[in-house]
């Protein structure tokens, strides 16, 4: 079983609840006071699928770039490199492995 970790923090309860409904696996939305405001921390199982469902870390853009690359359509290699660098950082933070086909 994968341990839950903080996935994202929201300032709006409705946004937090919507994101909570998108996660797969164990999850929890916890509120806390931050000064005079309330924030909503979304905890869940860190996975590329959950990050994709929440539209985090440019994974939807990565999907478009990979489809373009696979079909021989022009794409920004610089943008792909930038996204991969970010995802390598995320992978280290959450102990995830980047799929090999993202880098090829």
ROFILUM-197400 format. One record per residue (C-alpha): residue number from 0; residue in one letter; x, y, z. Coordinates in steps of 0.05 Angstrom, whole numbers, padded with zeros to 5 digits, m for minus. Layout:
# ROFILUM-197400
+-----+------+--------+--------+--------+
:  nr : rest :     c1 :     c2 :     c3 :
+-----+------+--------+--------+--------+
: NUM :    A :      X :      Y :      Z :
...
+-----+------+--------+--------+--------+
This chain:
# ROFILUM-197400
+-----+------+--------+--------+--------+
:  nr : rest :     c1 :     c2 :     c3 :
+-----+------+--------+--------+--------+
:   0 :    X :  00000 :  00000 :  00000 :
:   1 :    X :  00026 :  00069 : m00019 :
:   2 :    X :  00027 :  00120 :  00037 :
:   3 :    X : m00015 :  00182 :  00030 :
:   4 :    X :  00023 :  00247 :  00020 :
:   5 :    X :  00004 :  00320 :  00012 :
:   6 :    X : m00015 :  00327 : m00061 :
:   7 :    X : m00040 :  00399 : m00065 :
:   8 :    X : m00067 :  00456 : m00023 :
:   9 :    X : m00129 :  00495 : m00041 :
:  10 :    X : m00156 :  00561 : m00016 :
:  11 :    X : m00226 :  00544 : m00040 :
:  12 :    X : m00265 :  00487 : m00008 :
:  13 :    X : m00304 :  00471 : m00072 :
:  14 :    X : m00240 :  00464 : m00112 :
:  15 :    X : m00211 :  00419 : m00059 :
:  16 :    X : m00273 :  00375 : m00058 :
:  17 :    X : m00274 :  00371 : m00134 :
:  18 :    X : m00200 :  00350 : m00134 :
:  19 :    X : m00214 :  00300 : m00078 :
:  20 :    X : m00268 :  00267 : m00121 :
:  21 :    X : m00219 :  00258 : m00179 :
:  22 :    X : m00166 :  00220 : m00139 :
:  23 :    X : m00161 :  00144 : m00141 :
:  24 :    X : m00141 :  00105 : m00079 :
:  25 :    X : m00137 :  00127 : m00007 :
:  26 :    X : m00149 :  00202 :  00000 :
:  27 :    X : m00168 :  00256 :  00049 :
:  28 :    X : m00185 :  00330 :  00047 :
:  29 :    X : m00166 :  00365 :  00111 :
:  30 :    X : m00178 :  00438 :  00128 :
:  31 :    X : m00133 :  00481 :  00172 :
:  32 :    X : m00131 :  00553 :  00192 :
:  33 :    X : m00074 :  00594 :  00163 :
:  34 :    X : m00078 :  00660 :  00198 :
:  35 :    X : m00147 :  00687 :  00183 :
:  36 :    X : m00159 :  00641 :  00123 :
:  37 :    X : m00176 :  00568 :  00118 :
:  38 :    X : m00136 :  00524 :  00070 :
:  39 :    X : m00154 :  00454 :  00046 :
:  40 :    X : m00099 :  00403 :  00042 :
:  41 :    X : m00110 :  00345 : m00005 :
:  42 :    X : m00075 :  00282 :  00015 :
:  43 :    X : m00073 :  00221 : m00029 :
:  44 :    X : m00031 :  00168 : m00062 :
:  45 :    X :  00021 :  00202 : m00105 :
:  46 :    X :  00018 :  00171 : m00174 :
:  47 :    X :  00025 :  00197 : m00245 :
:  48 :    X : m00049 :  00178 : m00256 :
:  49 :    X : m00072 :  00220 : m00197 :
:  50 :    X : m00028 :  00279 : m00218 :
:  51 :    X : m00057 :  00273 : m00288 :
:  52 :    X : m00128 :  00272 : m00262 :
:  53 :    X : m00113 :  00337 : m00224 :
:  54 :    X : m00079 :  00367 : m00286 :
:  55 :    X : m00015 :  00379 : m00248 :
:  56 :    X :  00057 :  00385 : m00273 :
:  57 :    X :  00038 :  00396 : m00346 :
:  58 :    X :  00021 :  00323 : m00355 :
:  59 :    X : m00035 :  00339 : m00404 :
:  60 :    X :  00013 :  00381 : m00446 :
:  61 :    X :  00064 :  00324 : m00442 :
:  62 :    X :  00011 :  00276 : m00469 :
:  63 :    X :  00000 :  00322 : m00529 :
:  64 :    X :  00074 :  00328 : m00542 :
:  65 :    X :  00085 :  00253 : m00538 :
:  66 :    X :  00027 :  00241 : m00587 :
:  67 :    X :  00057 :  00292 : m00635 :
:  68 :    X :  00126 :  00260 : m00629 :
:  69 :    X :  00097 :  00190 : m00641 :
:  70 :    X :  00060 :  00213 : m00704 :
:  71 :    X :  00119 :  00253 : m00732 :
:  72 :    X :  00086 :  00320 : m00722 :
:  73 :    X :  00129 :  00379 : m00702 :
:  74 :    X :  00134 :  00394 : m00627 :
:  75 :    X :  00177 :  00437 : m00582 :
:  76 :    X :  00236 :  00396 : m00559 :
:  77 :    X :  00254 :  00452 : m00510 :
:  78 :    X :  00185 :  00449 : m00478 :
:  79 :    X :  00189 :  00373 : m00473 :
:  80 :    X :  00257 :  00379 : m00439 :
:  81 :    X :  00229 :  00431 : m00391 :
:  82 :    X :  00170 :  00387 : m00372 :
:  83 :    X :  00214 :  00326 : m00362 :
:  84 :    X :  00261 :  00365 : m00316 :
:  85 :    X :  00201 :  00385 : m00273 :
:  86 :    X :  00176 :  00313 : m00273 :
:  87 :    X :  00244 :  00287 : m00252 :
:  88 :    X :  00241 :  00333 : m00191 :
:  89 :    X :  00170 :  00310 : m00176 :
:  90 :    X :  00191 :  00238 : m00183 :
:  91 :    X :  00246 :  00247 : m00131 :
:  92 :    X :  00198 :  00283 : m00083 :
:  93 :    X :  00146 :  00228 : m00087 :
:  94 :    X :  00192 :  00168 : m00099 :
:  95 :    X :  00162 :  00154 : m00168 :
:  96 :    X :  00194 :  00128 : m00231 :
:  97 :    X :  00188 :  00166 : m00296 :
:  98 :    X :  00163 :  00120 : m00352 :
:  99 :    X :  00219 :  00108 : m00402 :
: 100 :    X :  00177 :  00127 : m00462 :
: 101 :    X :  00169 :  00198 : m00435 :
: 102 :    X :  00244 :  00210 : m00444 :
: 103 :    X :  00257 :  00176 : m00511 :
+-----+------+--------+--------+--------+
